[in-house]
Amino acid sequence: MKKKKGAGKALSPALRLVLKEVRMYRWKIILGGILVLAGSLMLLPRPFAMGYVIDVVFPNKDVRMLLIAVGLLFLVHLLKALQLFFVGVLFYKVNNKIIIDIRRVLFEKLCKIK
């Protein structure tokens, strides 16, 4: 499918303003996306660990391995909670900075009108 000439100009001025402001924080947004992906990957070993506990630790009545497995699961959940906190704070700050920048630009344009 061919692009029409001037297709980039089809964006509304409001959308161009938002994209310009978001572009300034693209690295923080990318970092947040990577942290979200890392948090999702942290949950992958949980079913394997639970299967190991049920299939190996319980039949052998190995209390030491049970404590190790529970400790590792607790550590993974603690790391996941920290990751969720930091992602929330990061996106909260970026969101507020973008909104403040857009308001500043709009206010400056409004002052120029008078």
C-alpha positions in Angstrom: 0.0 0.0 0.0 1.5 3.3 -1.1 1.6 6.3 1.2 0.0 9.5 -0.1 2.2 12.5 -0.3 1.9 14.6 2.8 0.6 11.7 4.9 2.7 12.9 7.8 0.8 16.2 7.8 -2.4 14.3 8.4 -1.8 14.3 12.2 -3.7 16.9 14.0 -1.8 19.7 15.8 -2.9 18.4 19.2 -1.6 14.9 18.4 1.7 16.3 17.1 2.0 18.2 20.4 1.4 15.1 22.5 3.8 13.0 20.5 6.5 15.7 20.7 6.2 15.8 24.5 6.1 12.0 24.8 9.2 11.8 22.6 11.2 13.8 25.2 10.6 11.0 27.7 11.0 8.0 25.4 14.0 6.5 27.2 12.1 6.5 30.5 9.1 4.9 28.8 11.3 2.3 27.2 12.9 1.6 30.6 9.4 1.2 32.1 8.5 -1.3 29.4 11.7 -3.3 30.0 10.8 -3.4 33.7 7.3 -4.6 33.0 8.7 -7.3 30.8 11.2 -8.3 33.5 8.4 -8.5 36.0 6.4 -10.8 33.7 9.5 -13.0 33.3 9.9 -13.2 37.1 6.6 -15.1 37.4 7.6 -17.8 34.9 9.7 -20.0 37.3 6.8 -20.2 39.9 4.9 -23.1 38.3 8.2 -25.0 37.8 9.2 -24.5 41.4 5.7 -25.6 42.7 5.9 -28.7 40.5 9.3 -29.5 41.9 8.1 -29.1 45.4 5.1 -31.3 44.8 6.9 -34.0 42.7 10.2 -34.2 44.5 10.3 -32.5 47.9 7.0 -33.7 49.3 7.5 -37.4 48.5 11.1 -37.4 49.9 9.9 -35.4 52.9 12.9 -33.2 52.5 12.3 -30.2 54.9 15.6 -28.5 53.9 14.7 -28.3 50.2 11.1 -27.3 51.1 12.5 -24.3 53.1 14.8 -23.4 50.2 12.0 -23.6 47.7 9.7 -21.5 49.8 12.5 -19.0 50.4 13.2 -18.7 46.7 9.5 -18.2 45.9 9.3 -15.5 48.6 12.3 -13.8 47.2 10.8 -13.8 43.7 7.6 -12.4 45.0 9.4 -9.7 46.9 11.4 -8.7 43.8 8.1 -8.7 41.8 6.6 -6.3 44.4 9.6 -4.0 44.2 9.5 -4.0 40.5 5.8 -3.1 40.5 6.5 -0.3 42.9 9.3 1.2 40.8 7.4 0.8 37.5 4.4 2.6 39.1 6.6 5.4 40.4 8.4 5.8 37.1 5.2 5.9 35.0 3.5 8.2 37.5 6.4 10.7 37.3 6.7 10.5 33.5 2.9 10.9 33.1 2.9 14.0 35.4 5.9 15.5 33.6 4.3 15.0 30.2 1.0 16.6 31.4 2.9 19.6 32.9 4.9 20.1 29.7 1.7 20.0 27.6 0.0 22.5 29.9 3.0 24.8 29.7 3.1 24.7 25.9 -0.7 25.3 25.7 -0.4 28.2 28.2 2.4 29.8 26.3 0.4 29.5 23.1 -2.6 31.0 24.8 -0.5 34.0 26.1 0.7 34.6 22.5 -2.8 35.0 21.3 -3.5 38.1 23.3 
